Amino acid sequence: MNKVSKVKEFITGTLSGTIVGAFLGAVMIIVGLVLTSTVIGAIIGIPLIIVGAIFMLAGPFSGVFSCFSAIEGKCPYCGDIIKTLKTKKGVNCNSCKQRIIIRNGQYYNIEDAAKL
């Protein structure tokens, strides 16, 4: 993955996180305000307003962390399932202890990775 695609993924994640956070936050704040019109509703409404505000502030950050999400695949040596972060360049298999190289979200053994 080159630097341009990483920047695009970062911007897309931030934008989608902002949109989702703003939408969910606005809905929670509106519902919270409606609920606070009654005394019993205030018990639920005030925390909803607070959580809604947190969603609106944290939305962009949730999108940023999406570019660090995990990838899952099979070990090219033994076939065991491996899960790791997309940002890693390589990982050792927990089962067979072989070194696995990660390129473009795919797992390769060392010989195949050298050919790429």
C-alpha positions, 0 to 999 in steps of 0.5 A: 500500500503506497502513501497516497492510498494510505492518505486516502484511507485516512481521509475517508475514515475520518470523513465517515467517522465524522458523518456517523458521529454527527448523525448519531450524536444529533439523534441522541441529543434530540432524544435526550432533550425530549426525554428531559421534559419529564422528571423520570425521563431526565434520568435517561435523557441527561446521560443520552445528551452527554453520550451524544456529545461524546459521539459528535466529538469522538466520531472523527477519531473512530474513523481515523482508527479504521485504517488500523483495523485488523486483517485476517487470513490463512498462514501460507505455511500451515493454513492456520487463521492469523489476525493482525493489524493492517499496518504490520509488515510481517508476523510470526504464525502462532502455530508453526512459528514461521515468518509471514510477510504482509503485502497489500493485506495478503499473507505471503511466505518469505519466498513468494514475498521476495518475488513481489 
